[in-house]
Amino acid sequence: MTAKKAFLLRIDPTLWSALERLAQAELRSVNAEIEYLLREALRIRGIAPGPPPEARVSPRRAPG
């Protein structure tokens, strides 16, 4: 499992509520929804952070 950076995020309650509704509609956790939205924003701006952790192939589980 890939380690993730944990951090505290202060966020407006109305924005949090909107994120909760969006995450529920997309069948994601709020944390996963925030990460998805951040990756999408970076992609739109032409910044490539790399593939999401679930898309990476673990050396222990490499095909072949």
C-alpha positions as CSV (number, residue, x, y, z in Angstrom):
1,M,0.0,0.0,0.0
2,T,1.3,3.4,-0.9
3,A,1.7,5.9,2.0
4,K,-0.3,9.0,1.6
5,K,0.5,12.5,3.0
6,A,-1.9,13.4,5.8
7,F,-2.7,17.0,6.5
8,L,-5.3,19.2,8.2
9,L,-7.7,21.1,5.8
10,R,-9.8,24.0,7.1
11,I,-12.8,24.3,4.8
12,D,-16.0,26.3,4.7
13,P,-18.9,24.3,6.0
14,T,-21.0,25.0,2.9
15,L,-18.2,23.8,0.6
16,W,-17.8,20.7,2.7
17,S,-21.5,20.0,2.4
18,A,-21.3,20.3,-1.4
19,L,-18.3,18.0,-1.4
20,E,-20.2,15.4,0.6
21,R,-23.1,15.5,-1.8
22,L,-20.8,15.2,-4.8
23,A,-18.9,12.3,-3.2
24,Q,-22.1,10.5,-2.4
25,A,-23.3,10.9,-5.9
26,E,-20.0,9.6,-7.3
27,L,-19.9,6.7,-4.7
28,R,-16.6,8.0,-3.3
29,S,-15.5,9.1,0.2
30,V,-15.1,12.8,0.6
31,N,-11.3,12.3,0.8
32,A,-11.3,10.4,-2.5
33,E,-13.5,13.1,-4.1
34,I,-11.1,15.9,-3.0
35,E,-8.1,13.9,-4.4
36,Y,-10.0,13.3,-7.6
37,L,-10.9,17.0,-8.0
38,L,-7.3,18.1,-7.3
39,R,-5.9,15.6,-9.9
40,E,-8.5,16.8,-12.4
41,A,-7.6,20.5,-11.8
42,L,-3.9,19.7,-12.2
43,R,-4.6,17.8,-15.4
44,I,-6.5,20.7,-16.8
45,R,-3.6,23.0,-16.1
46,G,-1.1,20.7,-17.7
47,I,0.5,19.5,-14.5
48,A,1.0,15.8,-14.3
49,P,1.3,14.5,-10.7
50,G,1.5,10.9,-11.9
51,P,-1.1,8.2,-12.0
52,P,-3.4,7.7,-9.0
53,P,-2.1,5.1,-6.5
54,E,-4.7,2.5,-7.5
55,A,-3.4,2.7,-11.1
56,R,0.2,2.0,-10.2
57,V,1.5,-1.5,-10.4
58,S,3.1,-2.8,-7.3
59,P,6.5,-4.5,-7.8
60,R,5.1,-7.5,-5.8
61,R,2.1,-7.8,-8.1
62,A,3.7,-7.0,-11.4
63,P,2.3,-9.1,-14.3
64,G,4.5,-11.7,-15.9
